[in-house]
Amino acid sequence: MKSPLLNKFHAAQIEGKGNPMMQLKLLLLMLVVCATADYVRPPPRKTLSFPWSKKPSALPQQVHISLAGDKHMRISWVTSDKHSPSVVEYGTSPKNYCFSSRGESTTYSYLLYSSGKIHHTVIGPLEDDTLYFYRCGGKGPEFQLKTPPSQFPITFALAGDLGQTGWTKSTLDHINQCKYDIHMLPGDLSYADYIQHRWDTFGELVQPLASARPWMVTQGNHEKERIPFLEDSFKSYNSRWKMPYEESASSSNLYYSFEVAGVHTIMLGSYTDFDENSDQYTWLKADLSKVDRERTPWLLVLFHVPWYNSNEAHQGEGDDMKAAVEPLLHAAGVDLVFAGHVHAYERSNRVYNGKSDPCGAVHITIGDGGNREGLAHKYIDPQPEWSVFREASFGHGELRIVNSSHAYWSWHRNDDDEPVRSDQVWITSLSGSGCLPEKGQELRNIVMEP
Ligand SMILES: *[C@@H]1O[C@H](CO)[C@@H](O)[C@H](O)[C@H]1NC(C)=O
């Protein structure tokens, strides 16, 4: 906390130069602040207001990208013009597009709202760890993206429950300053909450980041937007944020997996059936049985509602899914589980079945992206034995997987407007441990017939 406060003090000193009374007051204020609290928690910030209007043109808007199978990337964008083609031109030098791909498009209506034309175009095969320049729909500005590396190290940025407030902006600015390959978001994107044009403003807000690095997302309660008899669940989310579910043999955009470098990541749906007879469960078993820990020593899982949460907010909401799915994840030796939903940060020990367990997963709640509902301040006392670090502040996380055995996790709180690293830990993969069956065959048996 020292540097931001001192910086402010210096700035104030410069402004207040020649005014000793002002300086004395500021010094007293700083002393009081420093003496009374380690960290002064900031209040929620207002929802950003955008001068949003439907632009009557073929201008590509709300550009975001996502991984779409080995060496491929899906480019998604919106145009008001329904005749604009779903074409992406791309290449490795500016304004020189050697390649082009044609994709698909969709539209949806929701109550009185009609969406623009939502384009999804897969490009590739692409080189690893390479900068590409691209243009959507044959018009408009050029964008740049970097493909992820095919080998370690690889860095993931994580922040859930984003919304579109001043804090969201601050979180995104901090993520933008970090060197990362992929953004992962464990649910609650726009906080549109039935007001559909807020999906459009969210798309514009995240475009600078989401057009440059893949955004791999899963859905939270704010994506549901179901109105009984009128509107189905996840209509807008599924139309706009198409993820590689077909590429990972899933029948639903609400759960899928992807592999990058030596990491297998599974995205699950907290609001989709997960019991033993469900499609999601069946798909998860099949997906886990295909994981080869020699090829992908790291196994990560994301979903929205945390299973290990000692905040009073949303207490117990993840229990049913935990009861149904945790044994599978444990049998497969999942390394890390990321969730959102609770607007705070928490990190656990390796844990299984409610207790610290060296063969369990590390659970991290990272629902502190900055939405308009504010932070969840109240914690259960005493802190459960499995809970290592918990704090109600906005921020983001970075997972740098350095090699097949070691990863460095850090959590960066938005300390006013500076990103301050507040929690960090080295995590070792279970793949080299005695927790896993030695042969893939055995794992397959355990997972398929638990
Ligand atoms: C992996 O990285 C860790 C941390 O930098 C290092 O101590 C370890 O020796 C590395 N392992 C291999 C196999 O390179």
The ligand as an SDF file (V2000), in Angstrom:
LIG
                    3D

 14 14  0  0  0  0  0  0  0  0999 V2000
   10.3740  -25.8400  -13.3270 C   0  0  0  0  0  0  0  0  0  0  0  0
   10.4180  -24.5370  -12.7920 O   0  0  0  0  0  0  0  0  0  0  0  0
   10.8040  -24.4830  -11.4360 C   0  0  0  0  0  0  0  0  0  0  0  0
   10.6630  -23.0400  -10.9800 C   0  0  0  0  0  0  0  0  0  0  0  0
   11.3310  -22.1560  -11.7980 O   0  0  0  0  0  0  0  0  0  0  0  0
   12.2120  -25.0080  -11.2980 C   0  0  0  0  0  0  0  0  0  0  0  0
   12.6160  -24.9730   -9.9280 O   0  0  0  0  0  0  0  0  0  0  0  0
   12.2710  -26.4250  -11.8330 C   0  0  0  0  0  0  0  0  0  0  0  0
   13.5940  -26.9210  -11.7890 O   0  0  0  0  0  0  0  0  0  0  0  0
   11.7320  -26.4790  -13.2420 C   0  0  0  0  0  0  0  0  0  0  0  0
   11.6350  -27.8700  -13.6600 N   0  0  0  0  0  0  0  0  0  0  0  0
   12.0660  -28.2850  -14.8290 C   0  0  0  0  0  0  0  0  0  0  0  0
   11.8650  -29.7350  -15.1170 C   0  0  0  0  0  0  0  0  0  0  0  0
   12.5760  -27.5410  -15.6400 O   0  0  0  0  0  0  0  0  0  0  0  0
  1  2  1  0
  1 10  1  0
  2  3  1  0
  3  4  1  0
  3  6  1  0
  4  5  1  0
  6  7  1  0
  6  8  1  0
  8  9  1  0
  8 10  1  0
 10 11  1  0
 11 12  1  0
 12 13  1  0
 12 14  2  0
M  END
$$$$
